[in-house]
Amino acid sequence: MSFQRKLRKLAVKGTNKLRRIKEFALHKDPVDAILSEVRTAKPEPQLQDRVVVITGSSSGIGHVLAAAFLQKGARVVINGRRADVLAKAASALGHSGRVHAVCADIASAEGAQELLQQSVERFGSVDVLINNAAVMGTKDRPAWEVPAQEWVQVLGANLHGPFFCARAFMQWMVKTKVSGRIINVSSGAANAPVKGLIAYAVSKSALDALTLGLAADADGTGIMVTGLQLGSTKTDMARSFFDWAEYELLPPAETVVPAFWHAATADPRLLHGRVTAVWRFLMARDAETHIAKPMSVVERFRFVEQAVPSHIPEKDRIVLNRAENQFGMPQQVRAMLSTSNTLDVSRYPDPDYGELRNKLAARHQLPVQSFTFGNGSAELVERVLRVFTKPGEGVISNEPSWFMFDRFAYVHGVRNDKVPFNTCPDNGFDHNLDGVLAAIRGDTRLIYLINPSNPVGVPLLHAPFARFLEQVPDHIPVIVDEAYVDFADREDSLDVARLVRESNKMLIALRTFSKFYALAGMRIGYAFGRATTIDWLDRGELLFNISTLAAAMASAALDDTAHAQRTAHNCSQERIRIMEFLRSVKLRYVPTQSNMLMFEPPCAPDTLFDTLQQHGIVPARGVVLNDYVLWPVGLPEQNNRMMNVIRSCL
């Protein structure tokens, strides 16, 4: 490496590090904001003199909640099984006239009744019951090694206790016509299996079911029943589960307090019969209250509009940030639009999209039953997750992968196991198919790969993929997203249609008309696979999900071979020219089979992006794998302007 290049790399790294330090220094930690909210809270009229009973509150989160409700003006009953520990906990809280300690084992019906009786005798009423008491059990122990007594103990504290307490307190509330609240403290462990912690996970999952059942029975009584799933915080229970480094990264237990204040005071109709996640509530309070699933913390995605100087005419502006076809629509599509007066859009579309389906069947040499259609391939990506996975199950994808797949997986509550690419000696990368096989677990329900990969540009090769597919268990669908496959020109690239014809595996290819065929604004894509697999995928299809016009335009685009040849030739030749240019200026790049290329920026990435915009070029912003930025392959004159800007930054 030349001295000049070393100096440039140091400058880029230094600039990036300074930017990260600046962002860190100016960033306000949300945990600090929550702690400030909790520690400066004032009494609240809705909680003034209300009676809040908290099980398992001699330490940990329960004790934190007791202090928090006292701070809001409530009267509090704390509970535990050891009288000496409970007495110290009550003393630490102060407020002697507003705190009552009840030593009782609420895992028994008698203990729950004792807790209710003493609470009513001391304060005359009960307004809120927080079923917080819980034990974890021994970690890292498979189910067949869990002692029977431990199983009984964990379910006794975590499930039987909440039921006995809820039953006793709800009997009293119904009899005395008190519109009280029951808050069951659950865990994120209820959403997915936790290896080596079966008793705890089962008890919390069952507790969520108990919450829903209690709420159904409570309808019409004025009693509100809700559940709060906690993430991990710094408590003695968490200390026994995490190693030191992991534990130190956990937030303080006080961070959960606002969610409990909310559950105790919000409109009961909002929360009744719902289990919400505290960690999501703290990120998006109103949204989680109303949505109560991962979507609550996912904002609507939209590309950020990037301005270019106003003095640059519209015709001289180059928009590259979405990797669209710079040739524009195919001529045959334009011609169809000019004579489309025969299309009658007063009627719903042909549900089979017959003309388009027949053309694709002939092109891929597959039966017409092997195809389904979507509102862009993005809708199909979301659909495969919706059809083949359930919350808590796992999928496998690459790292990096298409950001929208990651987003869809999160929204559906699916664990996304990421497999990095293999590095190659020629500065490139390769699909790590062995790594994908190694990542398969008992609950893996789907494998998602991209050919050529987005954004890395690496193709899947036919022979290695065929060997890989044979090793994938028959029940796992393998999804190959081929949004950019028409730009590839390697003869040994994967032929999915051939494998669909030859194999009995659940193999599905996803295609789009947005990129190569230049119909991004029409939102149309398709999938193909074995007829049985596609039939299952069709069960998640939205009614009439592509328009009559979109289907007609896609059909016309398939017929425009001149546009296809021009697009493919330009991408192939310009890829070569761009790589030759990058070699000449000694900038690393990753060989690609896509219409985008990753390369080492000549300066700090933001500096390059800003400079491009000043020259009328809207870039694909973002840094990939810490070292690379993207160059969407444009027309020759567009790429020339990119080269000129890059030279100016050297």
C-alpha positions in Angstrom: 0.0 0.0 0.0 1.4 3.4 -1.0 2.2 6.0 1.6 -0.5 8.3 0.1 -3.1 5.7 0.4 -2.2 4.9 4.0 -2.4 8.6 4.8 -5.8 8.8 3.1 -7.1 5.8 5.0 -5.9 7.2 8.3 -7.6 10.5 7.5 -10.9 8.8 6.7 -10.8 6.7 9.9 -9.8 9.7 12.0 -12.7 11.7 10.6 -15.2 8.9 11.2 -13.9 8.4 14.8 -14.2 12.1 15.5 -17.7 12.1 14.2 -18.7 9.2 16.4 -17.1 10.8 19.4 -19.0 14.0 18.7 -22.3 12.1 18.3 -21.7 10.2 21.6 -20.8 13.4 23.4 -24.0 15.2 22.2 -26.3 12.2 22.5 -28.7 12.3 25.4 -28.9 8.8 26.9 -32.7 7.8 27.0 -31.9 5.9 30.2 -30.8 9.0 31.9 -33.9 10.8 30.8 -36.1 8.0 32.3 -34.2 8.0 35.5 -34.6 11.8 35.8 -38.3 11.4 35.2 -38.6 8.9 38.0 -36.4 10.6 40.5 -38.1 14.0 40.1 -41.7 12.8 40.0 -44.3 14.5 42.1 -47.4 13.2 43.8 -50.2 12.5 41.3 -53.9 13.0 42.1 -54.9 9.8 40.5 -52.7 7.8 42.8 -53.0 9.9 46.0 -54.0 7.6 48.9 -54.7 4.7 46.5 -53.7 1.3 47.9 -51.2 -0.6 45.8 -50.3 -4.2 46.7 -47.0 -5.5 45.3 -46.1 -9.2 45.6 -42.4 -10.1 45.9 -41.4 -6.6 46.9 -38.8 -7.0 49.6 -36.1 -6.5 47.0 -35.5 -6.0 43.3 -38.1 -4.5 41.0 -40.9 -5.0 43.5 -39.1 -2.8 46.0 -38.3 -0.2 43.4 -42.0 -0.1 42.5 -43.0 0.3 46.1 -40.8 3.4 46.4 -42.1 4.8 43.1 -45.8 4.5 44.1 -45.1 6.0 47.5 -43.4 8.9 45.6 -46.7 9.4 43.7 -48.7 9.6 46.9 -50.0 6.0 47.1 -50.2 3.8 50.1 -48.3 0.6 49.6 -48.4 -3.0 50.8 -45.2 -4.9 50.3 -44.9 -8.7 50.5 -42.3 -11.4 50.9 -41.7 -14.8 52.5 -38.9 -13.8 55.0 -40.0 -11.6 57.9 -36.6 -10.2 58.6 -35.9 -9.2 55.0 -39.3 -7.7 54.7 -38.9 -5.7 57.8 -35.7 -4.2 56.5 -37.3 -3.4 53.2 -40.2 -1.6 54.9 -37.8 0.4 57.0 -35.8 1.4 53.9 -38.9 2.7 52.3 -39.8 5.0 55.2 -43.3 6.5 55.1 -44.2 4.3 58.1 -47.9 5.3 58.0 -48.2 4.6 54.3 -46.4 1.2 54.1 -47.6 -2.1 55.4 -45.6 -5.3 55.2 -47.3 -8.7 54.8 -45.2 -11.9 55.2 -47.0 -14.5 53.2 -46.2 -17.2 50.6 -48.5 -16.2 47.8 -47.8 -19.4 45.9 -50.6 -20.9 48.0 -54.2 -19.9 48.1 -53.9 -19.4 51.9 -51.0 -17.0 51.4 -52.9 -15.0 48.8 -55.9 -14.7 51.0 -53.7 -13.6 53.9 -52.2 -10.9 51.7 -55.7 -9.6 50.8 -57.0 -9.8 54.3 -54.1 -7.8 55.9 -54.2 -5.2 53.1 -57.9 -4.5 53.6 -57.6 -4.5 57.4 -54.7 -2.0 57.3 -55.9 0.4 54.6 -59.6 -0.4 54.2 -59.4 -1.1 50.4 -57.2 -2.3 47.6 -57.0 -0.4 44.2 -54.1 -2.0 42.4 -52.6 -5.5 42.7 -49.2 -6.0 41.0 -48.3 -9.7 40.7 -44.6 -9.3 40.7 -43.3 -12.2 42.7 -41.2 -14.6 40.6 -38.3 -17.0 40.7 -36.1 -18.0 37.8 -34.9 -21.5 38.7 -31.6 -22.9 37.7 -30.2 -21.7 34.3 -28.5 -23.8 31.6 -30.4 -26.9 32.5 -32.2 -28.9 29.8 -35.8 -30.0 30.5 -35.0 -33.6 31.2 -32.6 -32.5 34.0 -35.0 -30.1 35.8 -35.9 -31.6 39.2 -39.7 -32.0 39.7 -39.5 -29.8 42.9 -37.9 -27.0 41.0 -40.6 -27.1 38.3 -43.3 -27.0 40.9 -41.5 -24.1 42.7 -41.1 -22.0 39.6 -44.7 -22.4 38.4 -45.9 -22.0 41.9 -44.4 -18.6 42.3 -44.8 -17.4 38.7 -48.2 -18.7 37.7 -50.1 -20.3 40.6 -49.3 -17.3 42.9 -50.6 -14.7 40.4 -53.8 -16.8 39.9 -54.4 -17.2 43.6 -53.8 -13.5 44.3 -55.9 -12.4 41.3 -58.7 -14.8 42.3 -58.8 -13.5 45.9 -58.5 -9.8 45.1 -61.1 -10.0 42.2 -63.5 -11.8 44.5 -63.2 -8.9 47.0 -63.4 -6.3 44.2 -66.5 -7.8 42.7 -68.2 -8.1 46.1 -67.3 -4.6 47.2 -67.8 -3.1 43.7 -64.3 -1.7 43.6 -63.0 -1.0 40.0 -59.5 -2.2 40.8 -56.6 -3.0 38.6 -54.6 -6.3 38.3 -51.1 -5.9 36.7 -49.3 -9.1 36.0 -45.5 -8.8 35.6 -44.4 -11.0 32.7 -41.2 -11.2 30.7 -39.9 -11.1 27.1 -39.1 -14.8 27.8 -42.7 -15.4 27.1 -42.4 -14.6 23.4 -39.7 -17.2 22.4 -38.1 -20.3 23.8 -35.2 -19.7 26.2 -32.8 -22.6 26.1 -31.9 -24.0 29.5 -34.6 -22.0 31.3 -37.8 -23.9 30.4 -39.7 -23.6 33.7 -39.3 -19.8 33.8 -40.2 -19.3 30.1 -43.2 -21.6 30.3 -44.5 -19.9 33.5 -44.3 -16.4 31.9 -45.9 -17.6 28.7 -48.7 -19.1 30.8 -48.9 -15.9 32.8 -49.7 -14.0 29.6 -52.5 -16.4 28.8 -53.7 -16.0 32.4 -53.9 -12.2 31.9 -56.1 -12.7 28.8 -58.3 -15.2 30.6 -58.7 -13.0 33.7 -59.5 -10.0 31.5 -62.2 -11.9 29.6 -63.8 -13.0 32.9 -63.6 -9.5 34.3 -65.5 -7.9 31.5 -68.4 -5.9 32.9 -67.1 -5.9 36.5 -65.1 -2.7 36.3 -61.9 -4.6 37.0 -59.0 -4.0 34.6 -56.5 -6.7 34.0 -53.3 -6.1 32.0 -49.8 -7.5 31.7 -46.4 -5.9 31.4 -43.5 -7.8 29.9 -40.1 -6.7 31.3 -36.8 -6.9 29.7 -33.7 -7.5 31.8 -32.6 -4.9 34.3 -30.0 -4.7 37.1 -31.5 -6.9 39.8 -30.3 -9.8 41.9 -32.2 -12.2 39.6 -30.5 -10.8 36.5 -27.1 -11.0 38.3 -27.6 -14.7 38.7 -28.3 -15.1 35.0 -25.9 -12.9 33.1 -22.1 -12.8 33.2 -20.4 -9.7 34.7 -19.9 -7.8 31.4 -23.5 -8.4 30.2 -24.9 -7.4 33.6 -23.1 -4.1 33.7 -24.7 -3.1 30.4 -28.2 -3.6 31.7 -30.3 -0.5 32.7 -31.2 0.1 36.3 -34.4 -1.4 37.6 -35.9 2.1 38.0 -36.3 2.4 34.3 -39.4 0.2 34.3 -41.3 2.5 36.7 -43.1 4.8 34.2 -44.7 1.8 32.6 -46.2 0.8 35.9 -47.4 4.3 36.7 -49.1 4.3 33.3 -50.7 0.9 33.9 -52.1 2.1 37.2 -53.5 5.4 35.9 -54.3 5.2 32.1 -57.7 4.7 30.7 -58.5 1.1 31.6 -60.1 0.5 28.3 -56.8 1.0 26.6 -55.0 -1.7 28.6 -57.6 -4.2 29.6 -56.8 -7.6 28.2 -53.5 -6.5 26.7 -49.9 -7.5 27.4 -47.5 -4.7 26.5 -43.7 -4.7 26.5 -42.1 -2.3 28.9 -39.0 -1.8 26.7 -41.1 -0.8 23.8 -43.4 1.4 25.9 -40.4 3.4 27.1 -39.4 4.0 23.4 -42.8 4.9 22.1 -45.4 5.2 24.9 -48.6 6.0 23.0 -47.8 3.7 20.1 -47.1 0.6 22.3 -50.2 1.3 24.4 -52.3 1.2 21.2 -50.4 -1.4 19.1 -48.7 -3.6 21.7 -46.4 -5.4 19.4 -43.0 -4.8 17.7 -44.5 -2.5 15.1 -45.0 0.1 17.8 -41.4 1.1 17.7 -40.9 0.9 13.9 -41.5 4.3 12.3 -42.8 4.5 8.7 -39.9 4.1 6.3 -39.3 6.6 3.6 -36.3 7.7 1.7 -35.0 11.0 3.0 -35.2 13.7 0.3 -31.7 14.9 -0.5 -31.5 18.4 -1.9 -29.2 19.5 -4.6 -28.3 23.2 -5.3 -31.2 25.0 -6.9 -29.0 26.4 -9.7 -28.5 22.9 -11.1 -31.3 22.4 -13.7 -33.6 19.4 -13.3 -32.2 17.8 -16.5 -28.7 17.8 -15.0 -29.6 16.2 -11.7 -28.7 12.6 -11.3 -30.7 10.5 -8.8 -28.8 7.3 -7.9 -30.0 6.6 -4.3 -32.6 4.0 -5.2 -30.7 2.1 -7.9 -33.4 2.7 -10.5 -33.0 2.1 -14.2 -31.5 5.2 -15.7 -32.9 4.5 -19.2 -36.4 4.9 -17.9 -39.5 2.9 -19.0 -39.2 0.4 -21.9 -40.4 1.8 -25.2 -43.1 -0.8 -25.5 -44.5 0.2 -22.2 -44.7 3.8 -23.4 -46.4 2.7 -26.6 -48.9 0.7 -24.5 -49.7 3.7 -22.4 -50.4 5.8 -25.4 -52.9 3.2 -26.7 -54.3 2.0 -23.4 -57.8 3.2 -24.0 -58.9 -0.4 -24.3 -58.1 -1.0 -20.6 -61.2 -0.9 -18.4 -60.2 -0.1 -14.9 -63.9 0.1 -13.7 -63.6 -3.6 -13.2 -61.4 -5.5 -10.8 -58.3 -7.0 -12.2 -58.2 -10.6 -13.6 -57.4 -12.4 -10.3 -55.1 -14.8 -12.2 -53.3 -12.1 -14.2 -53.5 -14.6 -17.1 -51.5 -12.9 -19.8 -48.6 -12.1 -17.5 -48.7 -15.5 -15.9 -48.6 -17.3 -19.2 -45.6 -15.2 -20.4 -43.7 -15.9 -17.2 -44.5 -19.6 -17.3 -43.1 -19.8 -20.8 -40.0 -17.7 -19.9 -39.1 -19.9 -16.9 -40.4 -23.2 -18.3 -42.6 -23.8 -15.3 -46.4 -24.6 -14.9 -48.7 -21.6 -14.6 -49.5 -22.7 -11.1 -45.9 -22.0 -10.1 -46.4 -18.2 -9.9 -47.8 -15.7 -7.6 -47.8 -11.9 -7.8 -47.2 -9.1 -5.3 -47.2 -5.3 -4.9 -43.5 -5.2 -5.7 -41.2 -8.0 -4.4 -41.2 -6.2 -1.1 -44.7 -7.3 -0.4 -43.7 -10.8 -1.3 -40.8 -10.7 1.2 -43.2 -9.6 3.9 -45.7 -12.3 2.8 -43.2 -15.2 3.1 -42.6 -14.2 6.7 -46.3 -13.8 7.4 -47.1 -17.2 5.9 -44.2 -19.4 7.1 -43.2 -17.9 10.5 -44.8 -17.2 13.8 -43.6 -14.8 16.5 -40.7 -16.3 18.5 -39.5 -18.5 15.7 -36.2 -18.1 13.7 -35.1 -17.2 10.2 -31.7 -17.0 8.7 -30.3 -14.2 6.5 -27.0 -12.7 5.5 -25.1 -9.9 7.2 -25.5 -7.5 5.6 -28.8 -8.1 3.9 -31.7 -6.0 2.6 -32.7 -3.7 5.4 -36.4 -4.2 4.7 -36.2 -8.0 5.4 -34.6 -7.2 8.7 -37.4 -4.7 9.4 -40.1 -7.1 8.4 -38.6 -9.9 10.6 -38.6 -7.5 13.6 -42.1 -6.4 13.0 -43.3 -10.0 12.9 -41.5 -10.8 16.2 -39.2 -13.3 14.4 -35.6 -13.9 15.5 -33.3 -13.1 12.6 -30.1 -15.2 12.8 -27.5 -13.4 10.7 -24.6 -15.1 8.8 -21.7 -13.0 7.6 -20.2 -13.4 4.1 -16.9 -15.2 3.6 -14.0 -12.9 2.7 -12.0 -13.6 -0.5 -8.4 -12.8 -1.3 -9.4 -10.5 -4.2 -11.0 -8.0 -1.9 -14.4 -9.6 -2.5 -16.9 -11.7 -0.6 -18.7 -14.9 -1.1 -21.9 -16.4 0.2 -21.2 -18.4 3.4 -23.6 -21.3 2.6 -21.8 -23.6 5.1 -22.4 -20.9 7.8 -26.1 -20.8 6.8 -26.4 -24.6 7.3 -24.6 -24.4 10.7 -27.0 -21.7 11.8 -30.1 -23.9 11.3 -31.8 -24.5 14.6 -34.9 -26.5 15.7 -37.1 -23.5 15.3 -35.7 -22.2 12.0 -38.6 -21.7 9.7 -37.1 -19.9 6.7 -33.8 -19.0 5.0 -33.6 -15.8 3.0 -30.7 -15.2 0.6 -30.3 -12.6 -2.1 -28.8 -13.3 -5.6 -26.8 -11.2 -6.3 -26.7 -10.0 -2.8 -27.8 -6.6 -1.7 -25.8 -4.5 -1.1 -22.6 -6.6 -1.5 -23.3 -7.7 -5.1 -22.1 -11.3 -4.7 -23.8 -13.9 -6.9 -25.0 -17.3 -5.8 -23.4 -20.0 -8.1 -25.5 -22.9 -9.3 -23.4 -25.9 -8.4 -22.6 -24.8 -4.8 -26.1 -23.7 -4.2 -27.5 -27.0 -5.5 -25.3 -28.9 -3.0 -26.4 -26.5 -0.2 -30.1 -27.0 -1.0 -29.8 -30.8 -0.7 -28.6 -30.3 2.8 -31.4 -28.0 3.9 -34.1 -29.9 5.8 -37.2 -30.4 3.6 -39.5 -28.4 5.8 -37.6 -25.1 5.6 -38.4 -22.8 2.7 -35.4 -21.3 1.0 -36.2 -17.9 -0.4 -33.9 -16.4 -3.1 -34.6 -12.7 -3.6 -33.5 -12.0 -7.2 -34.4 -8.3 -7.5 -31.0 -7.7 -9.3 -30.5 -11.0 -11.0 -31.2 -9.7 -14.5 -28.1 -7.5 -14.2 -25.8 -10.5 -13.6 -23.9 -12.0 -16.5 -21.9 -14.9 -15.1 -22.7 -18.2 -16.9 -22.4 -20.2 -13.7 -24.9 -18.2 -11.8 -27.8 -19.9 -10.0 -30.8 -20.9 -12.1 -33.6 -21.2 -9.6 -36.2 -22.3 -12.1 -34.0 -25.2 -13.1 -33.8 -26.3 -9.4 -37.6 -25.9 -9.0 -38.0 -28.3 -11.9 -35.5 -30.8 -10.6 -35.9 -30.6 -6.8 -38.7 -31.3 -4.3 -37.3 -28.7 -1.9 -39.4 -25.7 -0.8 -37.4 -23.2 -3.0 -39.0 -19.9 -3.9 -37.5 -17.1 -6.1 -38.7 -13.5 -5.8 -38.5 -11.2 -8.8 -39.4 -7.5 -9.3 -40.2 -5.3 -12.3 -38.8 -2.2 -10.5 -35.1 -2.4 -11.3 -34.2 -4.0 -14.5 -37.6 -3.5 -16.2 -37.8 0.2 -15.0 -41.4 -0.1 -13.5 -40.6 1.0 -10.0 -43.6 3.3 -9.8 -46.0 0.5 -10.7 -45.1 -1.8 -7.8 -45.2 -5.2 -9.3 -43.2 -8.3 -8.5 -43.7 -12.1 -8.7 -42.5 -15.3 -7.0 -42.1 -18.8 -8.4 -41.6 -22.2 -7.0 -43.2 -25.6 -6.8 -47.0 -25.4 -7.2 -47.7 -26.7 -3.7 -45.4 -24.2 -2.1 -46.8 -21.3 -4.2 -50.4 -22.4 -3.2 -49.4 -21.9 0.5 -47.9 -18.5 -0.3 -51.1 -17.6 -2.2 -53.0 -18.0 1.0 -51.5 -14.8 2.3 -52.1 -12.8 -0.9 -54.0 -9.5 -0.6 -57.1 -9.4 -2.7 -56.4 -7.9 -6.2 -53.0 -6.9 -5.0 -51.7 -5.6 -8.3 -53.6 -3.4 -10.7 -54.8 -4.1 -14.2 -52.5 -1.4 -15.5 -49.5 -2.8 -13.6 -50.1 -6.3 -15.0 -50.4 -4.9 -18.5 -47.2 -2.8 -18.2 -45.3 -5.7 -16.9 -46.4 -7.9 -19.8 -45.3 -5.2 -22.2 -42.0 -4.8 -20.5 -41.3 -8.5 -20.9 -41.8 -8.1 -24.7 -39.3 -5.2 -25.0 -36.1 -7.2 -25.7 -34.3 -4.1 -27.0 -34.7 -2.3 -23.7 -33.6 -5.4 -21.8 -30.5 -5.8 -24.0 -29.6 -2.1 -23.7 -29.9 -2.2 -19.9 -27.9 -5.4 -19.5 -25.2 -4.2 -21.9 -24.8 -0.9 -20.2 -24.6 -2.4 -16.7 -22.0 -5.0 -17.8 -19.8 -2.5 -19.6 -20.1 0.3 -17.0 -19.3 -2.1 -14.1 -16.0 -3.0 -15.9 -15.2 0.7 -16.5 -16.0 1.7 -13.0 -13.8 -1.0 -11.5 -11.0 0.0 -13.9 -11.3 3.6 -12.7 -11.2 2.6 -9.1 -8.1 0.5 -9.7 -6.4 3.5 -11.4 -7.0 5.8 -8.4 -6.1 3.0 -6.0 -9.4 2.7 -4.2 -10.5 -0.7 -3.1 -13.8 -2.1 -4.4 -15.8 -5.3 -4.2 -16.4 -7.1 -7.6 -20.2 -7.2 -8.2 -22.8 -8.8 -10.4 -25.4 -6.2 -9.4 -26.1 -2.7 -10.7 -24.4 -1.3 -7.6 -20.8 -1.6 -6.4 -19.2 -1.2 -3.0 -16.0 0.9 -2.9 -13.6 2.5 -0.5 -14.4 6.3 -0.3 -11.6 8.7 -1.1 -12.5 10.8 2.0 -14.9 10.7 4.9 -18.2 9.2 3.6 -20.3 12.3 4.6 -17.8 14.6 2.9 -18.1 12.5 -0.3 -21.9 12.4 -0.1 -22.2 16.2 0.4 -19.7 16.9 -2.4 -21.8 14.7 -4.8 -24.9 16.6 -3.9 -23.2 19.9 -4.5 -22.5 18.6 -8.0 -26.1 17.6 -8.6 -25.8 13.9 -7.8 -28.1 12.3 -5.2 -25.9 9.4 -3.8 -26.8 6.2 -2.0 -25.9 7.4 1.5 -24.7 4.9 4.1 -21.6 2.9 5.0 -21.5 -0.9 4.4 -19.3 -3.2 6.4 -17.6 -0.2 8.0 -15.4 0.5 5.0 -17.5 0.8 1.9 -20.0 3.1 0.2 -22.2 2.3 -2.8 -21.9 3.3 -6.4 -25.1 2.6 -8.3 -24.2 1.9 -11.9 -25.6 4.6 -14.1 -25.3 5.7 -17.7 -21.8 6.5 -19.0 -22.1 10.3 -18.7 -23.5 9.9 -15.2 -20.6 7.6 -14.2 -18.2 10.1 -15.7 -19.5 12.8 -13.3 -19.1 10.4 -10.4 -15.5 9.8 -11.4 -14.8 13.5 -11.6 -16.2 14.2 -8.1 -14.2 11.2 -6.7 -11.0 12.5 -8.3 -11.6 15.9 -6.7 -11.8 14.3 -3.3 -8.5 12.4 -3.5 
